[in-house]
Amino acid sequence: MQAQALKVRVDALSEEAHGVRSFKISRLDGMDFERFEPGAHIDVTSPSGITRQYSLCGDPECVSSQVFAVKKEEQSRGGSRSLHEEVSIGTELQVGAPRNLFQLNDGASEHILIGAGIGITPLLSMAYRLAARGARFTLHYFARSEAHAAFMTLLTRAPFDSHVRLHFGV
């Protein structure tokens, strides 16, 4: 865990798709989070004590809360299983400061975002930023089926619906 660890509370949980849960968190000290750049991820320490990295998938302009999503892995060594089975609304967790190794190119005239399965998560924060700027972009999202596609409610309504292309199949 990073030295800049923050104590947070889980304020909301949502089943986004088969085996995918999102976690909306806020700081225990009542302060706002710092803004993050789209594509960033945070370290999350689960109740089991295991730390894993998860992409922030909410609106980067929202500083009162952050959102990350976790796919429950069948062969989990404890991280995703703990977050799915041991966390409820009100659970306290520890998270690190956002880090970004997957940034948008602000100079691009158009963006093509391509994601599959849980890989949609860093692209969501990018889509929020691009939509807010009125930028040209297309988000291609591949999943086994609609039931396995996370964030369908969000992706199929404004401001994203006109930018998203869904691709389902084996």
N, C-alpha and C positions, 0 to 999 in steps of 0.2 A: 504494500500500500504506500502511496506517496506521502510525503511529509505534510502536504496540504489537505489531508483528509477532512471531510465535512461529515457531520452527523445529520442525517436526513430522516424524514418520516414518509412512509408510503401513504399517500392521500387517496389514490384511486388505483384500481386494478381493472383490466379489461381483457377479455378473451378475444384476441384479434383474429385468430384462425386456429385450425386444428394444431394444438400443441404450442401455440404462441400466445404469450401473455405480455401486455404492456403494463408498465409501472410508472405512475405519475408521483413524483417526489417533491417535497419542499424542505427547506432548511429548518432544523430544529431551533436555531437562534433567531428565526423570524426575518433574517436578512434576505435580500434578493441574491440570486445567483449572478455571476458575471455573464455577460453575453458570450456566446460561443460561436465559432465559425462553423457553417454547415459542413458535415462530414466528420465532425469531432466524435470522440468516444470518451468514456469515463471508466475508471476502475470501480467495480462494485464488489463489496465484501458481503457474501451471503451469510445467513444465520449459521451455516456450517463452518464459517471461518475461511472459506475458499474465496479468493479474489479472481475475478474474470473481467475482461473488457467488453463493454457493450456500447454500441453507437447510440448517440442521442438522436431521437427521431421526431422531436417536437419542433415548434416554431422557434428559431434561434433568437427572435426578438422578445420572447416571453421570458422574463427574468424571475417571476414569482415561483415558477416550477420548472422541472425538467422531466422529460419522458424518455424511457428506454424500453426496449422489448427483448424478451428472452424466449428462445425456442427450447422446449424441454427435450433434451437429447435422450434417446433410449439407452445409450451406453454412458450416461452421465457419470462422472467421477465425483459428483456431489454439488457442483456449482449450479447448474440449471435446475436440477432436481430440488435442491434446497430452496431456491427462489420460487419455484412453483408450489412446493408442498408446505413450506414453513413460513411463508410471508402472507400477511393479511393486511387490510387497511389498518393503519396505526403502527405497524411494525417499524422499528428504527433500524436503519442500515448506515453503513459508512461508505462514502464515495470519494473518489479523487477529483481533482480539477480536470476539466476537459483538455484533451490533447488532440491534435489534428494532423494526420498524415495523409489525408484524402480530401484535398481542397478543390473548390470550384476555381475555374480560370475566369476571373472577372473581366478579362479582355476579350472573351469569346463573343462572337456575334450571335451564336446559337449553341444550345447545349443539348446533347443526346445522352440521357441517363438510362442505363441498362442494369436491371437487377433481377434476381431470382430468389424465391423463397424468402428466408429471413434476411437475405442480402438487400432487401428493400430499405432497411432501417436508415442507413446513412443518407440514402437518396431522398428520403422524406424531408429532412431538414434542408437539403439543397432545393427541393421543389418549393418549400415555403419561401425561401429567400428569392428564388427566381420569379415566382408568382408575384410576390410583393413588389419586385422591381419592374414588373411588366416585361420581363425578358422572354425571348423566344426559347422554348424548350419542349422536348418530347421525352416522356418517361415510358420506357418499355419494361413491363413487369411480367416475368415468366413464373408460373407456378403449376404444380401438378393438377390442381383443380381450383375452383373458386373457394371451396372449403379450406384449402391449404394456402390461400392467398391472404396475407395479413393486411390489415388496414383498408379493406375494401370499402367500407362506409365512407371513409375519408377520401379515398382516391376516386370515387365515383360521384363526387359532388364538387361544386365550385369551391375554390378556384382551380382545382386540379383536373376535373373531368375532361375538359377539352384538350388536355396535354397528355393524358394517359392512354397507352395502348396495352391492353391485356392479352396475354398469350397463355392458354391453358392446354395441357396435354402431358403425356407421359414423358 
